[in-house]
Amino acid sequence: MIVRRQRVLAGVAGAALLCGVALAPPAQITDAAFTDPEYGRATITAFRVPPATIIACTVANNGLGVFQNVRLVWTSVYPASGVRLTLTQGATTAVVPAANITTTGPAGGLYTHTAVLTQSLLASLISNLLGSTTTLTVTNLLAGTSWVSDGTSRQLSIALLGLNASCT
């Protein structure tokens, strides 16, 4: 008897559920439209690492006209850790060690960097020094990134046998 009563209750509940579904209103069809009359406007400018400015490139020759050293002076908004001096001769490029660059300042917002590159230092970095042209390039480096400025360059020309060196 109890089982029969449970079956009857289950049947009544099922019939009530079917009636409820049949009597429920159908789903309404809608068109979703998203419009917003507001807009934004901005100008975006990318940061560019400013280049260094070479203010002097002088060559010292001995009394016989033989090359002794080249002195390169440049200004930058970056301290010693934010500058690099490279030498390029043909397909060979070398970075001048930071120990060979002295820095003063800042004065007026600029640091002054000086590199005195002797004949022996240049020969250790660039193998064929005599009778060649070497490009001295300074660049600024933005700390904590891989961003580098455009290079500023001078040409060191040394004639055969180390005579009549010049920096242009």
TORLO-684081 format. One record per residue (C-alpha): residue number from 0; x, y, z. Coordinates in steps of 0.2 Angstrom, whole numbers. Last residue first. Example, Ala and Ser with C-alpha at 12.3 -4.5 7.8 and 13.67 -1.06 7.14 Angstrom:
<atoms>
(atom 1, (68, -5, 36))
(atom 0, (62, -22, 39))
</atoms>
This chain:
<atoms>
(atom 167, (435, 318, -193))
(atom 166, (449, 312, -182))
(atom 165, (467, 312, -189))
(atom 164, (483, 301, -189))
(atom 163, (497, 308, -200))
(atom 162, (509, 293, -198))
(atom 161, (505, 276, -190))
(atom 160, (516, 266, -202))
(atom 159, (503, 267, -215))
(atom 158, (491, 281, -212))
(atom 157, (479, 282, -197))
(atom 156, (461, 288, -199))
(atom 155, (450, 289, -184))
(atom 154, (432, 292, -190))
(atom 153, (419, 300, -179))
(atom 152, (402, 294, -174))
(atom 151, (385, 297, -165))
(atom 150, (375, 282, -163))
(atom 149, (356, 281, -163))
(atom 148, (350, 278, -145))
(atom 147, (349, 261, -137))
(atom 146, (334, 252, -129))
(atom 145, (338, 235, -122))
(atom 144, (330, 240, -105))
(atom 143, (335, 242, -87))
(atom 142, (345, 258, -90))
(atom 141, (342, 266, -106))
(atom 140, (358, 266, -116))
(atom 139, (366, 280, -125))
(atom 138, (378, 277, -140))
(atom 137, (395, 283, -145))
(atom 136, (403, 277, -161))
(atom 135, (422, 278, -165))
(atom 134, (424, 272, -183))
(atom 133, (442, 265, -187))
(atom 132, (451, 269, -203))
(atom 131, (467, 260, -207))
(atom 130, (485, 260, -211))
(atom 129, (490, 255, -194))
(atom 128, (477, 248, -182))
(atom 127, (475, 230, -189))
(atom 126, (469, 220, -173))
(atom 125, (456, 231, -166))
(atom 124, (454, 230, -147))
(atom 123, (472, 226, -142))
(atom 122, (478, 238, -155))
(atom 121, (467, 252, -149))
(atom 120, (473, 250, -131))
(atom 119, (491, 250, -137))
(atom 118, (489, 266, -148))
(atom 117, (481, 275, -134))
(atom 116, (462, 278, -132))
(atom 115, (458, 293, -121))
(atom 114, (439, 292, -118))
(atom 113, (430, 307, -110))
(atom 112, (412, 308, -105))
(atom 111, (403, 324, -100))
(atom 110, (387, 322, -91))
(atom 109, (373, 334, -95))
(atom 108, (359, 341, -84))
(atom 107, (367, 358, -83))
(atom 106, (382, 350, -76))
(atom 105, (381, 332, -72))
(atom 104, (395, 330, -70))
(atom 103, (411, 321, -75))
(atom 102, (414, 304, -83))
(atom 101, (430, 295, -87))
(atom 100, (430, 281, -100))
(atom 99, (444, 268, -101))
(atom 98, (437, 258, -86))
(atom 97, (420, 256, -96))
(atom 96, (429, 245, -108))
(atom 95, (429, 250, -126))
(atom 94, (417, 239, -135))
(atom 93, (424, 230, -151))
(atom 92, (417, 229, -169))
(atom 91, (426, 219, -183))
(atom 90, (418, 218, -200))
(atom 89, (429, 233, -207))
(atom 88, (435, 243, -192))
(atom 87, (422, 247, -179))
(atom 86, (426, 254, -162))
(atom 85, (412, 255, -149))
(atom 84, (409, 268, -135))
(atom 83, (394, 264, -123))
(atom 82, (384, 276, -112))
(atom 81, (371, 273, -98))
(atom 80, (382, 267, -84))
(atom 79, (394, 282, -86))
(atom 78, (379, 294, -82))
(atom 77, (365, 298, -95))
(atom 76, (360, 315, -102))
(atom 75, (375, 314, -113))
(atom 74, (390, 324, -118))
(atom 73, (405, 318, -128))
(atom 72, (424, 319, -128))
(atom 71, (435, 308, -138))
(atom 70, (454, 309, -136))
(atom 69, (465, 299, -149))
(atom 68, (482, 292, -145))
(atom 67, (500, 291, -150))
(atom 66, (500, 292, -169))
(atom 65, (517, 295, -177))
(atom 64, (521, 312, -183))
(atom 63, (539, 312, -178))
(atom 62, (536, 324, -164))
(atom 61, (523, 312, -157))
(atom 60, (505, 312, -163))
(atom 59, (490, 316, -152))
(atom 58, (473, 315, -161))
(atom 57, (458, 325, -156))
(atom 56, (439, 322, -156))
(atom 55, (429, 334, -147))
(atom 54, (411, 339, -144))
(atom 53, (402, 322, -148))
(atom 52, (384, 323, -144))
(atom 51, (375, 308, -137))
(atom 50, (359, 302, -144))
(atom 49, (342, 304, -136))
(atom 48, (333, 287, -132))
(atom 47, (316, 289, -141))
(atom 46, (300, 287, -131))
(atom 45, (285, 283, -141))
(atom 44, (271, 297, -143))
(atom 43, (253, 293, -140))
(atom 42, (240, 306, -144))
(atom 41, (223, 303, -136))
(atom 40, (205, 303, -139))
(atom 39, (191, 294, -131))
(atom 38, (173, 290, -136))
(atom 37, (156, 291, -128))
(atom 36, (140, 288, -138))
(atom 35, (139, 270, -132))
(atom 34, (129, 257, -141))
(atom 33, (126, 239, -137))
(atom 32, (111, 231, -146))
(atom 31, (104, 214, -142))
(atom 30, (89, 209, -152))
(atom 29, (77, 200, -142))
(atom 28, (66, 184, -145))
(atom 27, (55, 181, -130))
(atom 26, (55, 163, -122))
(atom 25, (38, 155, -122))
(atom 24, (26, 158, -108))
(atom 23, (25, 143, -95))
(atom 22, (8, 133, -97))
(atom 21, (16, 118, -105))
(atom 20, (31, 118, -92))
(atom 19, (19, 119, -78))
(atom 18, (7, 106, -84))
(atom 17, (22, 94, -87))
(atom 16, (28, 97, -69))
(atom 15, (11, 94, -62))
(atom 14, (9, 78, -71))
(atom 13, (26, 72, -64))
(atom 12, (21, 77, -47))
(atom 11, (4, 68, -48))
(atom 10, (13, 52, -55))
(atom 9, (26, 52, -41))
(atom 8, (12, 54, -28))
(atom 7, (3, 39, -36))
(atom 6, (19, 29, -36))
(atom 5, (22, 33, -18))
(atom 4, (4, 28, -13))
(atom 3, (6, 12, -22))
(atom 2, (22, 8, -13))
(atom 1, (14, 12, 4))
(atom 0, (0, 0, 0))
</atoms>
